[in-house]
Amino acid sequence: MFKTVLLFLLNSLFIMALELPKSIESRVLSIGSGREITISGNIPAGRTGVIIHDYGKSLKAITYRVTSKGGNRLSVDEYMILKHDNIPNIKTTLKVGDRVVVGNLYDNILLIAPNSRVYGKIVDSTPDRFWIHPDLYAHFYINSGADRVTIENIRQFATNNLIGLVAIVVKDGIKILDPISGKYIDKIPLKIDVDEAHIPFYARVNSHFIEKSGVESYYKMVEEIR
């Protein structure tokens, strides 16, 4: 009886919406040397976003990418998401007062989970986010010829598909990765009942690259994603 009640309580955790990182807006307060800016407010290190410049007459554009260094300091880099040989690069000068949006793509999330049941419960618990199905990443992973999941091949997939966060189910919770910075920015403690697992992750792809395996093998694999 006790075990039945405990199992119900553990599974019921999935009913609660996950507290995932959200976008934060601010303004450029100062521009320092070494492509660094300061903003109002503090941003945890590793979170990425964009700078938006207002040209007037309702014309706005993303001009740079930013990565938080912790506190109110952010590094500034070229915005690469829409890079194409036939599209000219925006060469707008960075200015004080430019709008900063950290986590501009955080509503788009790729979930790496051990099986369909766990995947479904997590997605159902937080319907206000757009969950990218791992089938898409599986096709990318297989076609790339990768022999394991890495932050680099996750970054390539995320960049191509406008994904802002990757949620990875681990043994004692869910690790949250910002795929652009390649940094783990949060971890949600959660006891998850897992009875079977797919290696390297759950996807509805008929391929020898994705196979059923032991649960501990899955946990070992996801802890080694770096």
C-alpha angles and dihedrals in degrees: 000000000000092000091050092052092045092051090050091052093049093049092045089064087078090065090068116083113250117249097234126175114273134204118274125201128208143140134254107261100178140358118222135185121282094041095291129139137185125222137185111271133023124278123194113247118266098032116126135204145140143270117233121201122205112217094181130247090072091298114135134160141180106251107171144012120235135201122196117239090190129276112027096326122106132178117227125221139167114284105244105171096098098031111150133155091237096047115078118232116249108244099186114150115245110249139189108260096035112141117255122202115185112195095019090159099036092113089068110076135177112207121207108197137163099238145356096265094056091042092052095048094050094047092046091051093061110033095160091078128072107243116206108216114239089230087081093051090045091058090048091046094050095044092048091060091231117165095204142011112269136173088246096058090042088053092051092050093044093050092051093048103037094246116164103184138027117205113202121193109224132174098275103027145315122311116210118215127192097213095199096057091030090226130130103235103178145006125209112207109226135153107226124192105221120177099169138015142199122221123256090000143316115286135144093241123127100220139119087235089074115048139160112261143159119300093237090054089056092049091049091050096051093047088057095055104121 
